[in-house]
Amino acid sequence: MDRRTPTVTRFAPSPNGRLHLGHALSAIVAHDLAKAAGGRFLLRIEDIDGPRSRPELADEFRRDLEWLGLEWEEVPAQSTRLASYAAADETLKARGLLYPCTCTRKEIEDAGAVEGSDGPIYPGTCKRRPPDPARPTAWRLDADKALAETGPLVWEDALAGAQAADLSGLGDVVLVRKDLPASYHLAVTLDDAADGVTLVTRGADLFAASHVHRTLQALLGLPVPRWHHHPLLLGEDGEKLAKRRGSPALAERREGGEDGRMLAAQLRLQHFRLGT
């Protein structure tokens, strides 16, 4: 990325659960990095998670961000971008870079898949044999073919420095899910390019995903941003905060009368103490 390019960051929550402190930190980091550079901070609602997406939560997210004292520009939600996902999908299929997969999670585990940086690495079952056409089908990126086409790639994290793109820790990831028009990997890569994001800010738990996203940028001829993976806020049990663990919602704190700007100041201080 050209350092003269204005900094554009984004916060892209999914309306499948309420925001918690971990989301607040991610939004604050993205907001503050953009504002400090005289750039733009975007809000994008990632609402293609089927029946789990609850439209009313998007309004709650906006109230939460306002309560924290953040200012943003909102860009079109993911549900308006399905045509771009389909076009990218067809492009990659036509080049032989995707293959169909009908394996279930249990079948992958039963196949003795080794553990990677983001769960079990797909053992390539459907790459070695034709999948069952009667079963729901996902489409996976053939990592070996992708590497052969792109050659060595590098991406830069603001905290960790230059990184050589390496798909070995993730394997052949799903780009088109059985139940959705695109996986997180494909949708977020296309969306960030369309929105002109120049600095992708997110938690360190998504560090490995950036190897995939850098590869997709090369395959699809998309601009390459920089990344900033910040440390995660942890709960009292030492685990990262998550919707599925019932982490306290920002809305509950807001509705309970807590001062959102003061909370944001506390999160900024905690972020500073984490060494970023």
CYANA upper distance limits for C-alpha pairs under 8 A (distance plus 0.5 A):
  1 MET  CA      5 THR  CA      7.86
  1 MET  CA    198 THR  CA      7.54
  1 MET  CA    223 PRO  CA      8.41
  1 MET  CA    224 VAL  CA      6.69
  1 MET  CA    225 PRO  CA      6.06
  1 MET  CA    226 ARG  CA      7.13
  5 THR  CA    198 THR  CA      8.27
  6 PRO  CA     37 ALA  CA      8.08
  6 PRO  CA     38 GLY  CA      7.91
  6 PRO  CA     39 GLY  CA      5.97
  6 PRO  CA     40 ARG  CA      8.35
  6 PRO  CA    198 THR  CA      8.22
  7 THR  CA     34 ALA  CA      6.16
  7 THR  CA     37 ALA  CA      6.83
  7 THR  CA     38 GLY  CA      7.79
  7 THR  CA     39 GLY  CA      5.13
  7 THR  CA     40 ARG  CA      6.94
  7 THR  CA    197 VAL  CA      8.09
  7 THR  CA    198 THR  CA      6.27
  7 THR  CA    199 LEU  CA      6.99
  8 VAL  CA     34 ALA  CA      6.55
  8 VAL  CA     39 GLY  CA      6.14
  8 VAL  CA     40 ARG  CA      5.28
  8 VAL  CA     41 PHE  CA      6.43
  8 VAL  CA     42 LEU  CA      7.92
  8 VAL  CA    196 GLY  CA      7.31
  8 VAL  CA    197 VAL  CA      5.34
  8 VAL  CA    198 THR  CA      5.65
  8 VAL  CA    199 LEU  CA      6.55
  9 THR  CA     30 ALA  CA      6.10
  9 THR  CA     31 HIS  CA      7.61
  9 THR  CA     33 LEU  CA      8.19
  9 THR  CA     34 ALA  CA      6.50
  9 THR  CA     40 ARG  CA      6.89
  9 THR  CA     41 PHE  CA      5.49
  9 THR  CA     42 LEU  CA      6.63
  9 THR  CA    197 VAL  CA      6.03
  9 THR  CA    198 THR  CA      7.03
  9 THR  CA    199 LEU  CA      5.83
  9 THR  CA    200 VAL  CA      6.54
  9 THR  CA    201 THR  CA      7.30
 10 ARG  CA     27 ALA  CA      8.28
 10 ARG  CA     30 ALA  CA      6.67
 10 ARG  CA     31 HIS  CA      8.13
 10 ARG  CA     41 PHE  CA      5.93
 10 ARG  CA     42 LEU  CA      4.86
 10 ARG  CA     43 LEU  CA      6.18
 10 ARG  CA     44 ARG  CA      7.54
 10 ARG  CA    197 VAL  CA      7.49
 10 ARG  CA    200 VAL  CA      7.58
 10 ARG  CA    201 THR  CA      7.76
 11 PHE  CA     26 SER  CA      7.71
 11 PHE  CA     27 ALA  CA      5.99
 11 PHE  CA     30 ALA  CA      7.23
 11 PHE  CA     41 PHE  CA      8.19
 11 PHE  CA     42 LEU  CA      6.75
 11 PHE  CA     43 LEU  CA      5.61
 11 PHE  CA     44 ARG  CA      6.84
 11 PHE  CA    201 THR  CA      8.46
 12 ALA  CA     43 LEU  CA      6.43
 12 ALA  CA     44 ARG  CA      5.17
 12 ALA  CA     45 ILE  CA      5.99
 12 ALA  CA     46 GLU  CA      6.58
 13 PRO  CA     23 HIS  CA      8.41
 13 PRO  CA     44 ARG  CA      7.54
 13 PRO  CA     45 ILE  CA      6.12
 13 PRO  CA     46 GLU  CA      6.38
 14 SER  CA     45 ILE  CA      6.52
 14 SER  CA     46 GLU  CA      5.17
 14 SER  CA     47 ASP  CA      6.23
 14 SER  CA     49 ASP  CA      8.25
 14 SER  CA     53 SER  CA      7.68
 15 PRO  CA     45 ILE  CA      7.72
 15 PRO  CA     46 GLU  CA      7.57
 15 PRO  CA     47 ASP  CA      6.66
 15 PRO  CA     52 ARG  CA      8.27
 15 PRO  CA     53 SER  CA      5.62
 15 PRO  CA     54 ARG  CA      5.95
 15 PRO  CA     55 PRO  CA      7.14
 15 PRO  CA     56 GLU  CA      8.46
 15 PRO  CA     57 LEU  CA      5.83
 15 PRO  CA     58 ALA  CA      6.44
 16 ASN  CA     49 ASP  CA      7.95
 16 ASN  CA     52 ARG  CA      5.71
 16 ASN  CA     53 SER  CA      5.20
 16 ASN  CA     54 ARG  CA      6.41
 16 ASN  CA     57 LEU  CA      8.12
 17 GLY  CA     57 LEU  CA      7.87
 17 GLY  CA    243 LYS  CA      6.63
 18 ARG  CA     57 LEU  CA      7.40
 18 ARG  CA     60 GLU  CA      8.44
 18 ARG  CA     61 PHE  CA      8.20
 18 ARG  CA    243 LYS  CA      7.47
 18 ARG  CA    249 ALA  CA      6.27
 18 ARG  CA    250 LEU  CA      7.86
 18 ARG  CA    251 ALA  CA      7.87
 19 LEU  CA     23 HIS  CA      6.28
 19 LEU  CA     24 ALA  CA      7.78
 19 LEU  CA     61 PHE  CA      7.48
 19 LEU  CA    243 LYS  CA      8.00
 19 LEU  CA    249 ALA  CA      5.99
 19 LEU  CA    250 LEU  CA      6.20
 19 LEU  CA    251 ALA  CA      7.92
 20 HIS  CA     24 ALA  CA      6.90
 20 HIS  CA    241 LEU  CA      7.97
 20 HIS  CA    242 ALA  CA      8.04
 20 HIS  CA    243 LYS  CA      7.88
 20 HIS  CA    247 SER  CA      6.70
 20 HIS  CA    248 PRO  CA      6.34
 20 HIS  CA    249 ALA  CA      5.03
 20 HIS  CA    250 LEU  CA      5.60
 21 LEU  CA     25 LEU  CA      6.72
 21 LEU  CA    233 LEU  CA      8.12
 21 LEU  CA    241 LEU  CA      7.96
 21 LEU  CA    247 SER  CA      8.50
 21 LEU  CA    248 PRO  CA      8.10
 21 LEU  CA    249 ALA  CA      7.90
 21 LEU  CA    250 LEU  CA      7.17
 22 GLY  CA     26 SER  CA      6.90
 22 GLY  CA    232 LEU  CA      7.47
 22 GLY  CA    233 LEU  CA      6.26
 22 GLY  CA    240 LYS  CA      8.50
 22 GLY  CA    241 LEU  CA      6.46
 22 GLY  CA    242 ALA  CA      8.13
 23 HIS  CA     27 ALA  CA      6.66
 24 ALA  CA     28 ILE  CA      6.56
 24 ALA  CA     65 LEU  CA      8.33
 24 ALA  CA     68 LEU  CA      8.47
 24 ALA  CA    250 LEU  CA      8.39
 24 ALA  CA    264 ALA  CA      8.18
 25 LEU  CA     29 VAL  CA      6.56
 25 LEU  CA    233 LEU  CA      8.40
 25 LEU  CA    264 ALA  CA      8.37
 25 LEU  CA    267 LEU  CA      6.79
 25 LEU  CA    268 ARG  CA      8.10
 25 LEU  CA    271 HIS  CA      8.28
 26 SER  CA     30 ALA  CA      6.75
 26 SER  CA    201 THR  CA      7.74
 26 SER  CA    202 ARG  CA      6.47
 26 SER  CA    203 GLY  CA      7.32
 26 SER  CA    230 HIS  CA      8.37
 27 ALA  CA     31 HIS  CA      6.47
 27 ALA  CA     65 LEU  CA      8.42
 28 ILE  CA     32 ASP  CA      6.39
 28 ILE  CA     70 LEU  CA      7.90
 28 ILE  CA    264 ALA  CA      7.84
 28 ILE  CA    268 ARG  CA      8.07
 29 VAL  CA     33 LEU  CA      6.59
 29 VAL  CA    201 THR  CA      7.80
 29 VAL  CA    268 ARG  CA      8.49
 30 ALA  CA     34 ALA  CA      6.81
 30 ALA  CA     41 PHE  CA      7.32
 30 ALA  CA    201 THR  CA      6.24
 30 ALA  CA    202 ARG  CA      8.45
 31 HIS  CA     35 LYS  CA      6.65
 31 HIS  CA     40 ARG  CA      8.49
 31 HIS  CA     41 PHE  CA      5.91
 31 HIS  CA     70 LEU  CA      7.42
 31 HIS  CA     71 GLU  CA      8.12
 31 HIS  CA     72 TRP  CA      8.25
 32 ASP  CA     36 ALA  CA      6.37
 33 LEU  CA     37 ALA  CA      6.91
 34 ALA  CA     38 GLY  CA      6.73
 34 ALA  CA     39 GLY  CA      5.17
 34 ALA  CA     40 ARG  CA      5.99
 34 ALA  CA     41 PHE  CA      6.28
 35 LYS  CA     39 GLY  CA      6.02
 35 LYS  CA     40 ARG  CA      7.24
 35 LYS  CA     41 PHE  CA      7.88
 40 ARG  CA     72 TRP  CA      7.91
 40 ARG  CA     73 GLU  CA      7.97
 41 PHE  CA     71 GLU  CA      7.97
 41 PHE  CA     72 TRP  CA      5.69
 41 PHE  CA     73 GLU  CA      6.81
 42 LEU  CA     72 TRP  CA      5.88
 42 LEU  CA     73 GLU  CA      5.31
 42 LEU  CA     74 GLU  CA      6.05
 42 LEU  CA     75 VAL  CA      7.17
 43 LEU  CA     72 TRP  CA      6.80
 43 LEU  CA     73 GLU  CA      6.56
 43 LEU  CA     74 GLU  CA      5.13
 43 LEU  CA     75 VAL  CA      6.72
 44 ARG  CA     74 GLU  CA      6.58
 44 ARG  CA     75 VAL  CA      5.98
 44 ARG  CA     76 PRO  CA      7.00
 44 ARG  CA     77 ALA  CA      6.12
 44 ARG  CA     78 GLN  CA      8.02
 45 ILE  CA     58 ALA  CA      7.44
 45 ILE  CA     76 PRO  CA      8.05
 45 ILE  CA     77 ALA  CA      5.29
 45 ILE  CA     78 GLN  CA      6.92
 46 GLU  CA     77 ALA  CA      6.51
 46 GLU  CA     78 GLN  CA      5.57
 46 GLU  CA     79 SER  CA      7.97
 47 ASP  CA     53 SER  CA      6.18
 47 ASP  CA     54 ARG  CA      8.49
 47 ASP  CA     55 PRO  CA      8.38
 47 ASP  CA     77 ALA  CA      7.13
 47 ASP  CA     78 GLN  CA      6.19
 47 ASP  CA     79 SER  CA      6.38
 48 ILE  CA     53 SER  CA      7.30
 48 ILE  CA     78 GLN  CA      6.81
 48 ILE  CA     79 SER  CA      6.14
 48 ILE  CA    180 LEU  CA      7.57
 48 ILE  CA    181 PRO  CA      8.41
 49 ASP  CA     53 SER  CA      5.86
 49 ASP  CA    180 LEU  CA      7.44
 50 GLY  CA    179 ASP  CA      8.20
 50 GLY  CA    180 LEU  CA      7.41
 54 ARG  CA     58 ALA  CA      8.16
 55 PRO  CA     59 ASP  CA      8.16
 56 GLU  CA     60 GLU  CA      7.28
 57 LEU  CA     61 PHE  CA      6.65
 58 ALA  CA     62 ARG  CA      6.98
 59 ASP  CA     63 ARG  CA      6.92
 60 GLU  CA     64 ASP  CA      6.68
 60 GLU  CA    251 ALA  CA      7.70
 61 PHE  CA     65 LEU  CA      6.76
 62 ARG  CA     66 GLU  CA      6.68
 63 ARG  CA     67 TRP  CA      6.52
 64 ASP  CA     68 LEU  CA      6.83
 64 ASP  CA    250 LEU  CA      7.00
 64 ASP  CA    251 ALA  CA      6.88
 64 ASP  CA    254 ARG  CA      7.84
 65 LEU  CA     69 GLY  CA      7.00
 65 LEU  CA     70 LEU  CA      6.03
 65 LEU  CA     71 GLU  CA      8.18
 66 GLU  CA     70 LEU  CA      6.01
 66 GLU  CA     71 GLU  CA      7.51
 67 TRP  CA    254 ARG  CA      7.69
 67 TRP  CA    259 ASP  CA      8.34
 67 TRP  CA    260 GLY  CA      5.57
 67 TRP  CA    261 ARG  CA      7.25
 68 LEU  CA    260 GLY  CA      5.00
 68 LEU  CA    261 ARG  CA      5.33
 68 LEU  CA    262 MET  CA      8.49
 68 LEU  CA    263 LEU  CA      7.73
 68 LEU  CA    264 ALA  CA      6.21
 69 GLY  CA    260 GLY  CA      7.61
 69 GLY  CA    261 ARG  CA      6.09
 69 GLY  CA    264 ALA  CA      8.22
 75 VAL  CA    195 ASP  CA      7.94
 76 PRO  CA     80 THR  CA      7.04
 76 PRO  CA     81 ARG  CA      8.49
 77 ALA  CA     81 ARG  CA      7.90
 78 GLN  CA     82 LEU  CA      7.68
 78 GLN  CA    187 ALA  CA      8.31
 78 GLN  CA    191 ASP  CA      8.22
 81 ARG  CA     85 TYR  CA      7.31
 82 LEU  CA     86 ALA  CA      6.79
 82 LEU  CA    181 PRO  CA      7.47
 83 ALA  CA     87 ALA  CA      6.65
 84 SER  CA     88 ALA  CA      6.76
 84 SER  CA    190 LEU  CA      8.13
 85 TYR  CA     89 ASP  CA      6.58
 85 TYR  CA    181 PRO  CA      7.52
 85 TYR  CA    182 ALA  CA      6.86
 85 TYR  CA    186 LEU  CA      7.77
 85 TYR  CA    187 ALA  CA      7.02
 85 TYR  CA    190 LEU  CA      7.92
 86 ALA  CA     90 GLU  CA      6.67
 86 ALA  CA    181 PRO  CA      7.73
 87 ALA  CA     91 THR  CA      6.70
 88 ALA  CA     92 LEU  CA      6.74
 88 ALA  CA    220 LEU  CA      7.98
 89 ASP  CA     93 LYS  CA      6.68
 89 ASP  CA    175 LEU  CA      8.42
 89 ASP  CA    176 VAL  CA      7.98
 90 GLU  CA     94 ALA  CA      6.51
 91 THR  CA     95 ARG  CA      6.98
 92 LEU  CA     96 GLY  CA      6.96
 92 LEU  CA     97 LEU  CA      5.84
 92 LEU  CA     98 LEU  CA      6.66
 93 LYS  CA     97 LEU  CA      6.22
 93 LYS  CA     98 LEU  CA      5.65
 93 LYS  CA     99 TYR  CA      7.95
 97 LEU  CA    141 LEU  CA      6.38
 97 LEU  CA    142 ASP  CA      5.96
 97 LEU  CA    145 LYS  CA      6.74
 97 LEU  CA    146 ALA  CA      6.93
 98 LEU  CA    139 TRP  CA      6.46
 98 LEU  CA    140 ARG  CA      5.76
 98 LEU  CA    141 LEU  CA      5.15
 98 LEU  CA    142 ASP  CA      6.18
 99 TYR  CA    126 CYS  CA      8.31
 99 TYR  CA    127 LYS  CA      7.32
 99 TYR  CA    139 TRP  CA      5.91
 99 TYR  CA    140 ARG  CA      5.93
 99 TYR  CA    141 LEU  CA      7.26
 99 TYR  CA    142 ASP  CA      7.42
100 PRO  CA    126 CYS  CA      7.46
100 PRO  CA    127 LYS  CA      8.41
100 PRO  CA    131 PRO  CA      7.36
100 PRO  CA    137 THR  CA      6.61
100 PRO  CA    138 ALA  CA      6.20
100 PRO  CA    139 TRP  CA      4.99
100 PRO  CA    140 ARG  CA      6.85
101 CYS  CA    126 CYS  CA      5.86
101 CYS  CA    127 LYS  CA      8.27
101 CYS  CA    131 PRO  CA      6.62
101 CYS  CA    137 THR  CA      6.01
101 CYS  CA    138 ALA  CA      5.64
101 CYS  CA    139 TRP  CA      6.31
101 CYS  CA    140 ARG  CA      7.27
102 THR  CA    126 CYS  CA      7.76
102 THR  CA    131 PRO  CA      6.42
102 THR  CA    132 ASP  CA      7.16
102 THR  CA    135 ARG  CA      6.62
102 THR  CA    136 PRO  CA      6.45
102 THR  CA    137 THR  CA      5.29
102 THR  CA    138 ALA  CA      6.78
103 CYS  CA    107 GLU  CA      6.43
103 CYS  CA    108 ILE  CA      7.06
103 CYS  CA    125 THR  CA      8.32
103 CYS  CA    126 CYS  CA      7.95
104 THR  CA    108 ILE  CA      6.86
105 ARG  CA    109 GLU  CA      6.82
106 LYS  CA    110 ASP  CA      6.48
107 GLU  CA    111 ALA  CA      6.58
108 ILE  CA    112 GLY  CA      7.55
108 ILE  CA    113 ALA  CA      6.68
108 ILE  CA    120 PRO  CA      8.17
108 ILE  CA    122 TYR  CA      6.94
108 ILE  CA    123 PRO  CA      7.66
109 GLU  CA    113 ALA  CA      6.17
109 GLU  CA    120 PRO  CA      7.61
111 ALA  CA    123 PRO  CA      7.77
112 GLY  CA    123 PRO  CA      8.42
113 ALA  CA    120 PRO  CA      5.99
113 ALA  CA    121 ILE  CA      6.16
113 ALA  CA    122 TYR  CA      6.67
113 ALA  CA    123 PRO  CA      6.17
114 VAL  CA    120 PRO  CA      6.00
114 VAL  CA    121 ILE  CA      6.21
115 GLU  CA    119 GLY  CA      6.00
115 GLU  CA    120 PRO  CA      4.79
115 GLU  CA    121 ILE  CA      6.40
116 GLY  CA    120 PRO  CA      5.97
116 GLY  CA    121 ILE  CA      5.95
116 GLY  CA    169 GLY  CA      5.37
116 GLY  CA    170 LEU  CA      6.29
117 SER  CA    169 GLY  CA      5.71
117 SER  CA    170 LEU  CA      6.73
117 SER  CA    208 ALA  CA      7.13
118 ASP  CA    169 GLY  CA      8.04
118 ASP  CA    170 LEU  CA      6.91
118 ASP  CA    208 ALA  CA      7.92
119 GLY  CA    170 LEU  CA      8.35
121 ILE  CA    169 GLY  CA      7.81
121 ILE  CA    170 LEU  CA      6.23
121 ILE  CA    171 GLY  CA      5.95
121 ILE  CA    172 ASP  CA      8.08
122 TYR  CA    171 GLY  CA      6.65
122 TYR  CA    172 ASP  CA      6.80
122 TYR  CA    173 VAL  CA      8.11
124 GLY  CA    128 ARG  CA      7.08
124 GLY  CA    172 ASP  CA      7.98
125 THR  CA    129 ARG  CA      7.16
126 CYS  CA    130 PRO  CA      6.57
126 CYS  CA    131 PRO  CA      6.12
133 PRO  CA    137 THR  CA      8.13
136 PRO  CA    178 LYS  CA      6.23
137 THR  CA    177 ARG  CA      8.03
137 THR  CA    178 LYS  CA      5.64
138 ALA  CA    174 VAL  CA      7.21
138 ALA  CA    175 LEU  CA      8.23
138 ALA  CA    176 VAL  CA      6.03
138 ALA  CA    177 ARG  CA      5.24
138 ALA  CA    178 LYS  CA      5.01
139 TRP  CA    174 VAL  CA      6.22
139 TRP  CA    175 LEU  CA      6.40
139 TRP  CA    176 VAL  CA      5.52
139 TRP  CA    177 ARG  CA      7.16
139 TRP  CA    178 LYS  CA      8.42
140 ARG  CA    172 ASP  CA      6.23
140 ARG  CA    173 VAL  CA      5.89
140 ARG  CA    174 VAL  CA      4.74
140 ARG  CA    175 LEU  CA      6.09
140 ARG  CA    176 VAL  CA      7.55
141 LEU  CA    146 ALA  CA      8.00
141 LEU  CA    172 ASP  CA      5.64
141 LEU  CA    173 VAL  CA      6.15
141 LEU  CA    174 VAL  CA      6.85
141 LEU  CA    175 LEU  CA      6.98
142 ASP  CA    146 ALA  CA      6.64
142 ASP  CA    172 ASP  CA      5.91
142 ASP  CA    173 VAL  CA      8.46
143 ALA  CA    147 LEU  CA      6.61
143 ALA  CA    167 LEU  CA      7.15
143 ALA  CA    171 GLY  CA      6.89
143 ALA  CA    172 ASP  CA      5.85
143 ALA  CA    173 VAL  CA      8.49
144 ASP  CA    148 ALA  CA      6.74
145 LYS  CA    149 GLU  CA      6.76
146 ALA  CA    150 THR  CA      6.66
146 ALA  CA    215 THR  CA      7.97
146 ALA  CA    219 LEU  CA      7.93
147 LEU  CA    151 GLY  CA      5.93
147 LEU  CA    152 PRO  CA      7.78
147 LEU  CA    215 THR  CA      8.46
149 GLU  CA    219 LEU  CA      8.17
150 THR  CA    215 THR  CA      7.86
150 THR  CA    218 ALA  CA      6.91
150 THR  CA    219 LEU  CA      7.18
152 PRO  CA    164 ALA  CA      7.76
152 PRO  CA    165 ALA  CA      7.59
153 LEU  CA    164 ALA  CA      6.35
153 LEU  CA    165 ALA  CA      5.79
153 LEU  CA    214 ARG  CA      8.07
153 LEU  CA    215 THR  CA      7.88
154 VAL  CA    162 ALA  CA      7.14
154 VAL  CA    163 GLN  CA      5.96
154 VAL  CA    164 ALA  CA      4.98
154 VAL  CA    165 ALA  CA      6.00
154 VAL  CA    214 ARG  CA      8.30
155 TRP  CA    162 ALA  CA      6.29
155 TRP  CA    163 GLN  CA      5.73
155 TRP  CA    164 ALA  CA      6.98
155 TRP  CA    165 ALA  CA      7.24
155 TRP  CA    211 HIS  CA      8.38
155 TRP  CA    214 ARG  CA      7.20
155 TRP  CA    224 VAL  CA      8.47
155 TRP  CA    226 ARG  CA      7.57
155 TRP  CA    227 TRP  CA      8.49
156 GLU  CA    160 ALA  CA      8.19
156 GLU  CA    161 GLY  CA      5.94
156 GLU  CA    162 ALA  CA      4.84
156 GLU  CA    163 GLN  CA      6.36
156 GLU  CA    226 ARG  CA      6.00
156 GLU  CA    227 TRP  CA      6.71
157 ASP  CA    161 GLY  CA      5.41
157 ASP  CA    162 ALA  CA      6.73
157 ASP  CA    163 GLN  CA      7.84
157 ASP  CA    226 ARG  CA      6.57
157 ASP  CA    227 TRP  CA      5.08
157 ASP  CA    228 HIS  CA      5.84
157 ASP  CA    229 HIS  CA      7.51
158 ALA  CA    226 ARG  CA      7.56
158 ALA  CA    227 TRP  CA      6.55
158 ALA  CA    228 HIS  CA      5.55
158 ALA  CA    229 HIS  CA      8.17
159 LEU  CA    228 HIS  CA      6.90
159 LEU  CA    229 HIS  CA      7.63
159 LEU  CA    230 HIS  CA      8.44
159 LEU  CA    276 THR  CA      7.92
164 ALA  CA    211 HIS  CA      8.48
165 ALA  CA    211 HIS  CA      5.31
165 ALA  CA    212 VAL  CA      8.12
165 ALA  CA    214 ARG  CA      7.39
165 ALA  CA    215 THR  CA      7.61
166 ASP  CA    211 HIS  CA      6.26
166 ASP  CA    212 VAL  CA      8.39
167 LEU  CA    171 GLY  CA      6.19
167 LEU  CA    172 ASP  CA      8.42
167 LEU  CA    211 HIS  CA      6.72
167 LEU  CA    212 VAL  CA      6.98
169 GLY  CA    208 ALA  CA      8.07
170 LEU  CA    208 ALA  CA      8.15
174 VAL  CA    183 SER  CA      6.98
174 VAL  CA    185 HIS  CA      8.49
175 LEU  CA    182 ALA  CA      6.35
175 LEU  CA    183 SER  CA      5.40
175 LEU  CA    184 TYR  CA      8.10
175 LEU  CA    185 HIS  CA      6.85
175 LEU  CA    186 LEU  CA      6.05
176 VAL  CA    180 LEU  CA      7.34
176 VAL  CA    181 PRO  CA      6.34
176 VAL  CA    182 ALA  CA      4.86
176 VAL  CA    183 SER  CA      5.79
176 VAL  CA    186 LEU  CA      8.22
177 ARG  CA    181 PRO  CA      6.95
177 ARG  CA    182 ALA  CA      6.34
177 ARG  CA    183 SER  CA      6.15
182 ALA  CA    186 LEU  CA      6.52
182 ALA  CA    187 ALA  CA      6.31
183 SER  CA    187 ALA  CA      6.64
184 TYR  CA    188 VAL  CA      6.28
185 HIS  CA    189 THR  CA      6.74
185 HIS  CA    209 ALA  CA      7.77
185 HIS  CA    212 VAL  CA      7.55
185 HIS  CA    213 HIS  CA      6.89
186 LEU  CA    190 LEU  CA      6.79
186 LEU  CA    213 HIS  CA      8.10
186 LEU  CA    216 LEU  CA      8.07
187 ALA  CA    191 ASP  CA      6.47
188 VAL  CA    192 ASP  CA      6.43
189 THR  CA    193 ALA  CA      6.91
189 THR  CA    213 HIS  CA      6.34
189 THR  CA    216 LEU  CA      7.76
189 THR  CA    217 GLN  CA      7.64
190 LEU  CA    194 ALA  CA      6.68
190 LEU  CA    222 LEU  CA      8.44
191 ASP  CA    195 ASP  CA      6.54
192 ASP  CA    196 GLY  CA      6.63
192 ASP  CA    197 VAL  CA      5.64
193 ALA  CA    197 VAL  CA      6.71
193 ALA  CA    222 LEU  CA      6.86
193 ALA  CA    223 PRO  CA      6.82
197 VAL  CA    225 PRO  CA      7.33
198 THR  CA    224 VAL  CA      8.04
198 THR  CA    225 PRO  CA      4.94
198 THR  CA    226 ARG  CA      6.69
199 LEU  CA    225 PRO  CA      6.00
199 LEU  CA    226 ARG  CA      5.36
199 LEU  CA    227 TRP  CA      5.87
199 LEU  CA    228 HIS  CA      7.41
200 VAL  CA    225 PRO  CA      7.28
200 VAL  CA    226 ARG  CA      6.75
200 VAL  CA    227 TRP  CA      5.11
200 VAL  CA    228 HIS  CA      6.56
201 THR  CA    227 TRP  CA      6.40
201 THR  CA    228 HIS  CA      5.19
201 THR  CA    229 HIS  CA      6.32
201 THR  CA    230 HIS  CA      7.86
202 ARG  CA    206 LEU  CA      7.48
202 ARG  CA    228 HIS  CA      7.04
202 ARG  CA    229 HIS  CA      5.60
202 ARG  CA    230 HIS  CA      6.75
203 GLY  CA    207 PHE  CA      7.93
203 GLY  CA    229 HIS  CA      5.58
203 GLY  CA    230 HIS  CA      5.48
203 GLY  CA    231 PRO  CA      6.51
203 GLY  CA    232 LEU  CA      6.32
204 ALA  CA    229 HIS  CA      5.24
204 ALA  CA    230 HIS  CA      5.90
204 ALA  CA    231 PRO  CA      5.91
204 ALA  CA    232 LEU  CA      6.90
205 ASP  CA    232 LEU  CA      8.04
206 LEU  CA    210 SER  CA      7.54
206 LEU  CA    229 HIS  CA      8.05
207 PHE  CA    211 HIS  CA      8.28
207 PHE  CA    229 HIS  CA      6.94
208 ALA  CA    212 VAL  CA      8.08
209 ALA  CA    213 HIS  CA      6.93
210 SER  CA    214 ARG  CA      6.45
211 HIS  CA    215 THR  CA      6.86
212 VAL  CA    216 LEU  CA      6.76
213 HIS  CA    217 GLN  CA      6.66
214 ARG  CA    218 ALA  CA      6.96
214 ARG  CA    224 VAL  CA      7.70
215 THR  CA    219 LEU  CA      6.76
216 LEU  CA    220 LEU  CA      6.44
216 LEU  CA    222 LEU  CA      8.45
217 GLN  CA    221 GLY  CA      6.18
217 GLN  CA    222 LEU  CA      5.12
217 GLN  CA    223 PRO  CA      7.12
217 GLN  CA    224 VAL  CA      7.13
218 ALA  CA    222 LEU  CA      6.97
230 HIS  CA    276 THR  CA      7.49
231 PRO  CA    271 HIS  CA      8.32
231 PRO  CA    274 LEU  CA      7.37
231 PRO  CA    276 THR  CA      8.33
232 LEU  CA    240 LYS  CA      7.02
233 LEU  CA    240 LYS  CA      6.63
233 LEU  CA    241 LEU  CA      7.11
234 LEU  CA    238 GLY  CA      5.89
234 LEU  CA    239 GLU  CA      5.82
234 LEU  CA    240 LYS  CA      4.92
234 LEU  CA    241 LEU  CA      6.27
235 GLY  CA    239 GLU  CA      6.04
235 GLY  CA    240 LYS  CA      6.51
235 GLY  CA    241 LEU  CA      6.35
241 LEU  CA    245 ARG  CA      7.66
241 LEU  CA    247 SER  CA      6.36
242 ALA  CA    246 GLY  CA      7.29
242 ALA  CA    247 SER  CA      6.35
243 LYS  CA    247 SER  CA      6.39
248 PRO  CA    252 GLU  CA      7.71
248 PRO  CA    253 ARG  CA      8.43
249 ALA  CA    253 ARG  CA      7.27
250 LEU  CA    254 ARG  CA      6.56
251 ALA  CA    255 GLU  CA      6.38
252 GLU  CA    256 GLY  CA      6.44
253 ARG  CA    257 GLY  CA      7.09
253 ARG  CA    258 GLU  CA      6.08
254 ARG  CA    258 GLU  CA      5.96
254 ARG  CA    259 ASP  CA      7.78
254 ARG  CA    260 GLY  CA      7.27
258 GLU  CA    263 LEU  CA      8.43
259 ASP  CA    263 LEU  CA      6.82
260 GLY  CA    264 ALA  CA      6.63
261 ARG  CA    265 ALA  CA      6.73
262 MET  CA    266 GLN  CA      6.79
263 LEU  CA    267 LEU  CA      6.75
264 ALA  CA    268 ARG  CA      6.69
265 ALA  CA    269 LEU  CA      6.82
266 GLN  CA    270 GLN  CA      6.70
267 LEU  CA    271 HIS  CA      6.49
268 ARG  CA    272 PHE  CA      6.71
269 LEU  CA    273 ARG  CA      6.78
270 GLN  CA    274 LEU  CA      6.80
271 HIS  CA    275 GLY  CA      7.48
271 HIS  CA    276 THR  CA      6.97
272 PHE  CA    276 THR  CA      6.12
